[in-house]
Amino acid sequence: MAELEKKIESGKLSYEEALEALSSVVKSLESGKVITGGEEKDLTLDDSIKLYRTGKFLSDYCEKLLTEAQNQIKEINNG
């Protein structure tokens, strides 16, 4: 998650990238498996909690970006 946080703080993580990362997290949590270093492994409870935390972070970030976009559209329509 540190890499994602750095991208977010620097403004270099787009909505589409965040959504793709979130989708990957959801797939891993649903399957109970994660691919690391080209190998598929079963998620441990700790892995699952870390992934859930990352997913929540990404979900919040996407929601923030959508809210900002909605506010911009409101300003355009009211301007």
C-alpha contacts under 8 A as a table, 3 or more apart, distances in Angstrom:
res1	aa1	res2	aa2	distance
1	M	4	L	5.11
1	M	5	E	6.14
1	M	54	T	6.10
2	A	5	E	5.04
2	A	6	K	6.19
3	E	6	K	5.13
3	E	7	K	6.32
4	L	7	K	5.09
4	L	8	I	6.13
4	L	13	L	7.47
5	E	8	I	5.03
5	E	9	E	6.03
6	K	9	E	5.15
6	K	10	S	6.13
7	K	10	S	5.20
7	K	11	G	6.04
7	K	12	K	4.88
7	K	13	L	5.18
8	I	11	G	4.97
8	I	12	K	5.94
8	I	13	L	5.25
9	E	12	K	7.67
10	S	13	L	7.96
11	G	14	S	7.73
13	L	17	E	6.13
13	L	18	A	6.52
14	S	17	E	5.18
14	S	18	A	6.22
15	Y	18	A	5.12
15	Y	19	L	6.04
15	Y	62	C	6.01
15	Y	65	L	6.77
16	E	19	L	5.08
16	E	20	E	6.12
17	E	20	E	5.10
17	E	21	A	6.18
18	A	21	A	5.09
18	A	22	L	6.07
18	A	58	L	6.06
18	A	61	Y	7.64
18	A	62	C	6.64
19	L	22	L	4.96
19	L	23	S	6.09
19	L	58	L	7.40
19	L	59	S	7.85
19	L	62	C	6.88
20	E	23	S	5.04
20	E	24	S	6.31
21	A	24	S	5.07
21	A	25	V	6.31
21	A	58	L	7.61
22	L	25	V	5.04
22	L	26	V	6.23
22	L	55	G	5.57
22	L	58	L	5.96
22	L	59	S	6.91
23	S	26	V	5.12
23	S	27	K	6.21
24	S	27	K	5.14
24	S	28	S	6.24
25	V	28	S	5.17
25	V	29	L	6.20
25	V	51	L	6.25
25	V	52	Y	7.56
25	V	54	T	7.65
25	V	55	G	6.03
26	V	29	L	5.11
26	V	30	E	6.03
26	V	55	G	7.27
27	K	30	E	5.11
27	K	31	S	6.05
28	S	31	S	5.21
28	S	32	G	5.68
28	S	33	K	5.27
28	S	34	V	5.37
29	L	32	G	5.12
29	L	33	K	6.98
29	L	48	S	6.55
29	L	51	L	7.32
29	L	52	Y	7.65
32	G	42	D	5.90
32	G	43	L	5.38
32	G	48	S	7.90
33	K	40	E	6.46
33	K	41	K	5.45
33	K	42	D	4.42
33	K	43	L	5.15
34	V	40	E	5.58
34	V	41	K	5.53
34	V	42	D	6.46
34	V	43	L	6.40
35	I	38	G	5.97
35	I	39	E	5.27
35	I	40	E	4.29
35	I	41	K	6.27
36	T	39	E	5.37
36	T	40	E	6.42
36	T	41	K	7.48
43	L	46	D	7.84
43	L	47	D	5.49
43	L	48	S	6.03
44	T	47	D	4.99
44	T	48	S	6.16
45	L	48	S	5.04
45	L	49	I	6.25
46	D	49	I	5.13
46	D	50	K	6.21
47	D	50	K	5.14
47	D	51	L	6.09
48	S	51	L	5.06
48	S	52	Y	6.00
49	I	52	Y	4.99
49	I	53	R	6.14
50	K	53	R	5.08
50	K	54	T	6.23
51	L	54	T	4.98
51	L	55	G	6.02
52	Y	55	G	4.94
52	Y	56	K	6.13
53	R	56	K	5.13
53	R	57	F	6.20
54	T	57	F	5.04
54	T	58	L	6.16
55	G	58	L	5.07
55	G	59	S	5.97
56	K	59	S	5.00
56	K	60	D	6.09
57	F	60	D	5.25
57	F	61	Y	6.19
58	L	61	Y	4.97
58	L	62	C	6.11
59	S	62	C	5.17
59	S	63	E	6.15
60	D	63	E	5.08
60	D	64	K	6.16
61	Y	64	K	5.07
61	Y	65	L	6.33
62	C	65	L	5.13
62	C	66	L	6.19
63	E	66	L	5.09
63	E	67	T	6.13
64	K	67	T	5.14
64	K	68	E	6.24
65	L	68	E	5.08
65	L	69	A	6.21
66	L	69	A	5.00
66	L	70	Q	6.14
67	T	70	Q	5.05
67	T	71	N	6.19
68	E	71	N	5.10
68	E	72	Q	6.28
69	A	72	Q	5.07
69	A	73	I	6.30
70	Q	73	I	5.10
70	Q	74	K	6.20
71	N	74	K	5.02
71	N	75	E	6.22
72	Q	75	E	5.09
72	Q	76	I	6.25
73	I	76	I	5.05
73	I	77	N	6.15
74	K	77	N	5.13
74	K	78	N	6.00
75	E	78	N	5.12
75	E	79	G	5.71
76	I	79	G	5.13
